[in-house]
């Protein structure tokens, strides 16, 4: 009997070692984090991913796996699978299936406290890339790609540069303050326009919008007007396209500062005076806004669209 117990004990110890943990309850290797997105296929993005400039690319679909290694490992690694090409009209896919590519490498994490960008920054490096790919973490479910100069990348009316966690986790952290800029509009323009496309069902349900069960995207255009003298917020016009039908909404907008847990974040409130139809947007910087749910929490998108709006040039 003593021999059996001894053998069983040794076997259990071996299993623990194979799992790179300790039987005392030490932390085990974290599972990989998978981020998905569809981003624009513009020249900066093509250059970042070594896609020839002459290649016709409407958008790029991302599947990024971040593998967090054990404490004694030499580095954390990533595997990025992308599909890119011309979009197939009327579908979320590509003509002829698109072109596929896999990029592997390592990543590191740093902390930025610059005037233009606060937060945790991920840096992807690979011999397959001409330089690093960097993105900032907004929370455990949402990240955003950065330019080579460390600013939020600006998308277009079709796609944004946000990366969404495929298997969302419960988020309890306060909203992030990505910029130290006291004003979101450094210029004096009387009108600012933001465009974007977002997932449909969750937002429609939260904001009492009528949408069919087949609705998978919302098309947005928000026009923010400011007083010509004081430059303070005045009125807005918002167009939402749902199920190929558009609706224009007008009203007043304002900028509020601070939420529980972070007194410095800036939020744009677009209020038609109809309760749950109010739309709230977290200010990333003057060019990029992130859609919030009715509880002022960041929405997480999917592999097709993110809840991000981009300033129109």
Secondary structure, 3 states (H helix, E strand, C coil): CHHHHHHHHHHHHHHHHHCCCCCCCCCCCCCCEEEEEEEECCHHHHHHCCCCCCCCCCEEEEEEEEECCCCCCCCEEEEEEEEEECECCCCCCEHHHCEEEEEEEEEEEEEEECCCCEEEEEEEECCCCCCCEEEEEEECCEEEEECCCCCECCCCCCCCCEEEECCCCCCCCCCCCCCCCCCCCCCCCCEEEEEEEECCHHHHHHCCCCCCCCCCCEEEEEEEEECCCCCCEEEEEEEEEECCEEEEEEEEEEEEEEECCEEEEEEEEEECCCHHHCEEEEECCCCEEEEECCCCCECCCCCCCCCEEEECC
